[in-house]
Amino acid sequence: MKQTLSFLLVFIGIQFAGSAIVQALWKLTTGSSDLTALMLIVSTAVVSLLTIIIFLWARWAEVSPNWLRTRPWMTLFWSCIAAFGVIIPAIWLQEQMPELPNFVEQQFDMILGTRWGYLTVGLLAPLAEEIVFRGAILRALLTHQSAAGNKLSPSTAIVASAVIFAAIHFNPAQLPHAFLVGLLLGWMYYRTNSILPGVAFHWVNNSVAYVLYNIFPDPDLKLADLFPGSPLYPLMAVGFSLIILLPALFQLHVWMKKE
């Protein structure tokens, strides 16, 4: 557990230190400390790159081509399909819950509203977060032994990593979705010993969020606004998504091989 805590503290330290350095350099070069979309994009990109480099350099996360040599194309395909299927049910579930504060709504709006924002949200963030939360933290939890010599059960390790993944976003509005996705990503890592299915899922999930924001930029948009005309339409959309999601999960169960 000390190793898990160390990984978490390093990740948080990179976030704060990287952001502070970029903001200081930005002020020196531009003479302004005003929050801008470009500064946020540069800051998040630098933080993600530093995270990837440090965790891989220190070998805290194991990245190996061995899994790819098994030609797991169906697993990657169904990971992407599952990501499409989970979005609308997750939105519907969140709408049924009490509204939670969104502390980073302004920052998200600024990043998602620009083309370069996709570099950080769609490409760098999925890789960095999978390296840290599955490749390092979940791997450490799965191999952790207590003083009595007992290992955590896989389910306990996956739940713990999902809780950490949700909490580290530091944003109550993201907690339910991040926790549920964290469970799924943890299961995928446990079954394959690879972060690549999670990276594929994470990439599709974030890419769809980016596209939806640019088509429907209203942050208060509801499923009823996306599917107007009848109260049944949002429920039908949820049902259709489950028709995509549930078979995708079954196919993942079939195709993912536990090493």
C-alpha positions as CSV (number, residue, x, y, z in Angstrom):
1,M,0.0,0.0,0.0
2,K,3.0,2.3,0.6
3,Q,3.9,1.9,-3.1
4,T,0.4,2.8,-4.2
5,L,0.4,5.9,-2.0
6,S,3.8,6.9,-3.4
7,F,2.5,6.6,-7.0
8,L,-0.5,8.7,-6.1
9,L,1.6,11.4,-4.4
10,V,4.0,11.6,-7.3
11,F,1.1,11.9,-9.7
12,I,-0.4,14.7,-7.7
13,G,3.0,16.4,-7.3
14,I,3.5,16.3,-11.1
15,Q,0.1,17.9,-11.6
16,F,0.7,20.8,-9.2
17,A,4.4,21.3,-10.0
18,G,3.9,21.1,-13.8
19,S,1.0,23.5,-13.8
20,A,2.8,26.0,-11.6
21,I,6.0,25.9,-13.8
22,V,4.0,26.4,-17.0
23,Q,2.0,29.3,-15.5
24,A,5.2,31.0,-14.2
25,L,6.9,30.6,-17.6
26,W,3.7,31.8,-19.3
27,K,3.6,35.0,-17.2
28,L,7.3,35.6,-17.9
29,T,6.9,35.2,-21.7
30,T,3.5,36.9,-22.2
31,G,3.5,39.3,-19.2
32,S,0.0,38.1,-18.3
33,S,-1.3,35.6,-15.8
34,D,-4.8,35.6,-17.1
35,L,-6.3,32.1,-17.6
36,T,-6.5,31.4,-21.3
37,A,-7.4,28.3,-23.3
38,L,-3.9,28.0,-24.8
39,M,-2.3,28.2,-21.4
40,L,-4.5,25.5,-20.1
41,I,-3.8,23.3,-23.1
42,V,-0.1,23.8,-22.8
43,S,-0.2,23.1,-19.0
44,T,-2.3,19.9,-19.3
45,A,-0.2,18.7,-22.2
46,V,3.1,19.3,-20.3
47,V,1.7,17.6,-17.2
48,S,0.5,14.5,-19.1
49,L,3.9,14.2,-20.9
50,L,5.8,14.6,-17.7
51,T,3.6,11.9,-16.1
52,I,4.2,9.5,-19.0
53,I,7.9,10.1,-19.1
54,I,8.5,9.8,-15.3
55,F,6.4,6.7,-14.7
56,L,7.9,4.9,-17.7
57,W,11.5,6.0,-17.0
58,A,11.1,4.9,-13.3
59,R,9.5,1.6,-14.6
60,W,6.6,2.1,-12.2
61,A,4.3,1.0,-15.0
62,E,5.2,-2.0,-17.2
63,V,4.7,-1.4,-20.9
64,S,5.5,-4.4,-23.0
65,P,4.7,-5.4,-26.6
66,N,4.1,-9.0,-25.5
67,W,0.3,-8.6,-25.4
68,L,0.2,-7.0,-28.8
69,R,2.1,-10.0,-30.2
70,T,-1.0,-12.1,-29.4
71,R,-2.9,-10.1,-32.1
72,P,-5.6,-9.0,-29.7
73,W,-7.5,-7.0,-32.3
74,M,-10.9,-8.2,-31.3
75,T,-10.3,-7.1,-27.7
76,L,-9.3,-3.6,-28.8
77,F,-12.3,-3.5,-31.1
78,W,-14.8,-4.4,-28.4
79,S,-13.1,-2.0,-26.0
80,C,-14.0,0.8,-28.4
81,I,-17.5,-0.5,-28.9
82,A,-18.0,-0.7,-25.1
83,A,-16.9,2.9,-24.8
84,F,-19.6,4.0,-27.2
85,G,-22.2,2.0,-25.4
86,V,-21.4,3.3,-21.9
87,I,-21.8,7.0,-22.5
88,I,-25.6,7.5,-22.6
89,P,-26.4,5.1,-19.7
90,A,-23.7,6.9,-17.7
91,I,-25.3,10.3,-18.5
92,W,-28.8,9.0,-17.7
93,L,-27.6,7.5,-14.4
94,Q,-25.9,10.8,-13.4
95,E,-29.1,12.7,-14.2
96,Q,-31.0,10.5,-11.7
97,M,-28.6,11.5,-8.9
98,P,-28.6,14.8,-7.0
99,E,-26.7,17.5,-8.9
100,L,-23.1,17.6,-7.8
101,P,-20.8,20.7,-8.0
102,N,-18.6,21.0,-11.0
103,F,-15.4,22.8,-9.9
104,V,-13.6,22.6,-13.3
105,E,-16.5,23.5,-15.6
106,Q,-14.8,26.7,-16.8
107,Q,-11.5,25.0,-17.5
108,F,-13.2,22.1,-19.4
109,D,-15.2,24.6,-21.5
110,M,-12.0,26.4,-22.5
111,I,-10.1,23.2,-23.4
112,L,-12.8,21.4,-25.1
113,G,-13.8,24.4,-27.1
114,T,-10.5,24.5,-29.1
115,R,-9.0,22.1,-31.7
116,W,-5.8,21.8,-29.8
117,G,-7.7,20.8,-26.7
118,Y,-8.2,17.4,-28.3
119,L,-4.5,16.8,-28.1
120,T,-4.7,16.7,-24.3
121,V,-8.2,15.4,-23.7
122,G,-8.3,12.8,-26.5
123,L,-4.7,11.7,-26.8
124,L,-2.4,12.5,-23.9
125,A,-4.8,12.2,-21.0
126,P,-6.0,8.6,-21.8
127,L,-2.4,7.3,-22.1
128,A,-1.1,9.2,-19.0
129,E,-4.1,8.1,-16.8
130,E,-3.9,4.5,-17.9
131,I,-0.2,4.3,-17.2
132,V,-0.7,5.7,-13.7
133,F,-4.0,4.2,-12.5
134,R,-3.9,0.8,-14.2
135,G,-0.3,0.3,-15.1
136,A,1.1,1.5,-11.8
137,I,-1.5,1.8,-9.1
138,L,-3.7,-1.2,-9.9
139,R,-0.7,-3.4,-10.7
140,A,0.7,-2.5,-7.3
141,L,-2.7,-3.3,-5.6
142,L,-3.0,-6.6,-7.4
143,T,0.5,-7.7,-6.2
144,H,0.2,-6.2,-2.7
145,Q,0.7,-8.5,0.2
146,S,-0.3,-7.7,3.8
147,A,1.8,-8.3,6.8
148,A,0.1,-11.7,7.1
149,G,1.2,-12.6,3.6
150,N,-2.3,-12.3,2.1
151,K,-2.9,-10.6,-1.2
152,L,-5.8,-8.3,-1.9
153,S,-8.5,-10.1,-3.9
154,P,-8.7,-8.9,-7.6
155,S,-12.1,-7.5,-7.0
156,T,-11.0,-5.5,-3.9
157,A,-7.9,-4.2,-5.8
158,I,-10.1,-3.1,-8.8
159,V,-12.7,-1.3,-6.6
160,A,-9.9,0.4,-4.6
161,S,-8.3,1.6,-7.9
162,A,-11.6,2.9,-9.2
163,V,-12.2,4.8,-6.0
164,I,-8.8,6.4,-6.3
165,F,-9.3,7.1,-10.0
166,A,-12.6,8.9,-9.3
167,A,-11.3,10.8,-6.3
168,I,-8.2,12.1,-8.0
169,H,-10.3,14.1,-10.5
170,F,-11.0,16.5,-7.5
171,N,-14.4,17.2,-9.1
172,P,-17.7,15.9,-7.5
173,A,-19.5,16.1,-10.9
174,Q,-17.2,13.6,-12.4
175,L,-17.2,11.1,-9.5
176,P,-20.0,8.7,-10.5
177,H,-18.9,8.3,-14.2
178,A,-15.2,8.1,-13.3
179,F,-15.9,5.4,-10.7
180,L,-17.9,3.2,-13.0
181,V,-15.5,3.6,-15.8
182,G,-12.6,2.9,-13.4
183,L,-14.2,-0.4,-12.5
184,L,-14.5,-1.4,-16.1
185,L,-10.9,-0.3,-16.9
186,G,-9.6,-2.1,-13.9
187,W,-11.3,-5.3,-15.0
188,M,-9.9,-5.0,-18.5
189,Y,-6.4,-4.5,-17.1
190,Y,-6.7,-7.5,-14.7
191,R,-7.9,-9.8,-17.5
192,T,-5.1,-8.7,-20.0
193,N,-2.2,-7.4,-17.9
194,S,-2.1,-4.6,-20.5
195,I,-3.1,-1.0,-20.4
196,L,-3.9,-1.0,-24.1
197,P,-7.5,-2.0,-23.9
198,G,-8.0,0.7,-21.3
199,V,-6.2,3.3,-23.5
200,A,-8.5,2.4,-26.4
201,F,-11.6,2.6,-24.3
202,H,-10.4,5.9,-22.6
203,W,-9.6,7.4,-26.0
204,V,-13.0,6.7,-27.4
205,N,-14.8,7.9,-24.3
206,N,-12.8,11.2,-24.2
207,S,-13.1,11.7,-28.0
208,V,-16.9,11.3,-27.9
209,A,-17.0,13.8,-25.0
210,Y,-15.0,16.2,-27.1
211,V,-17.2,15.9,-30.1
212,L,-20.4,16.1,-28.2
213,Y,-19.2,19.3,-26.4
214,N,-18.4,20.9,-29.8
215,I,-21.8,20.0,-31.2
216,F,-23.8,20.7,-28.0
217,P,-21.7,23.2,-26.0
218,D,-24.4,23.9,-23.4
219,P,-23.1,22.4,-20.1
220,D,-26.6,22.0,-18.8
221,L,-27.7,19.8,-21.7
222,K,-29.9,16.9,-20.7
223,L,-30.7,13.7,-22.6
224,A,-34.2,15.1,-23.1
225,D,-32.6,17.9,-25.1
226,L,-30.6,15.4,-27.2
227,F,-33.7,13.3,-27.8
228,P,-36.7,15.7,-27.7
229,G,-40.3,14.9,-28.5
230,S,-41.2,12.3,-25.9
231,P,-40.1,11.4,-22.4
232,L,-39.7,7.8,-23.8
233,Y,-37.0,8.9,-26.2
234,P,-34.2,9.3,-23.6
235,L,-35.1,5.9,-22.2
236,M,-35.1,4.4,-25.7
237,A,-31.6,5.8,-26.2
238,V,-30.4,4.2,-23.0
239,G,-31.9,0.9,-24.1
240,F,-30.3,1.1,-27.5
241,S,-26.9,1.9,-25.8
242,L,-27.3,-1.1,-23.5
243,I,-27.9,-3.2,-26.6
244,I,-24.4,-2.1,-27.7
245,L,-22.8,-2.2,-24.3
246,L,-23.9,-5.5,-22.9
247,P,-22.8,-7.6,-25.9
248,A,-19.5,-5.7,-26.0
249,L,-18.9,-6.6,-22.4
250,F,-19.7,-10.2,-23.1
251,Q,-17.3,-10.2,-26.1
252,L,-14.6,-8.7,-24.0
253,H,-15.1,-11.5,-21.5
254,V,-14.7,-14.0,-24.3
255,W,-11.7,-12.4,-26.0
256,M,-9.7,-11.1,-23.1
257,K,-7.2,-13.7,-22.0
258,K,-6.0,-13.7,-18.4
259,E,-2.2,-14.2,-18.5
